[in-house]
Amino acid sequence: MKLLLIGAMAINLLALLGRVSATFPYELFGRIVKLTVAGNLSVQVVAGVLSLVWIYRVSRNAQRLARYGLPISSGWAVGWYFVPIGALWKPFEAIEQTWRASTAPTAWRSVPTPALLRWWWALWLAGGAAGGLLGVLGKIGVKDRAFASAALIVISAIVVGQCVLFNRVVRRLTDLQTSAVDVGVFD
């Protein structure tokens, strides 16, 4: 669905720049945008809830692996996403401590933070900042269609990158915890 929206925005941008016929059907573009936005919002709500459930569970597992010695509780690993200023860094800290405790439960403080986590969080912040900036520009009256289309394409690329990296974080962290449990069973 997101690819359909990106394609429609790219065609719109090309039409505005005079690269394709000026008879581009803007009504069709508007319908595609409405359809993809509605579908995208539904998918994002479900994915968001499932992501928060996963974060709670892996954090709880990490707490147990580290014998409850982690500073950020499982509840706050999720809760920090809803605290306005804290949401800029505390969710990252929670995932970071979960990763570390899942890697080395007894020496989790000495585990370095992987670049994967840093890149994922950088794209998370960049996507949020870009979306917020686009919203502000819309409210102050910037109506340039070419700019809006280009900005939406860039924001979509950032969000897709963030989602790909989050998928890797989920897979790697789940694998770390699975192997920690497997090792504990046979020791």
Secondary structure by P-SEA (a helix, b strand, c coil): caaaaaaaaaaaaaaaaccccccccaaaaaaaaaaaaaaaaaaaaaaaaaaaaaaaaaaaaaaaaacccccccccccccccccccccccaaaaaaaaaaaaaacccccccccccaaaaaaaaaaaaaaaaaaaaaaaaaaccccaaaaaaaaaaaaaaaaaaaaaaaaaaaaaaaaaaaaaaaaaac
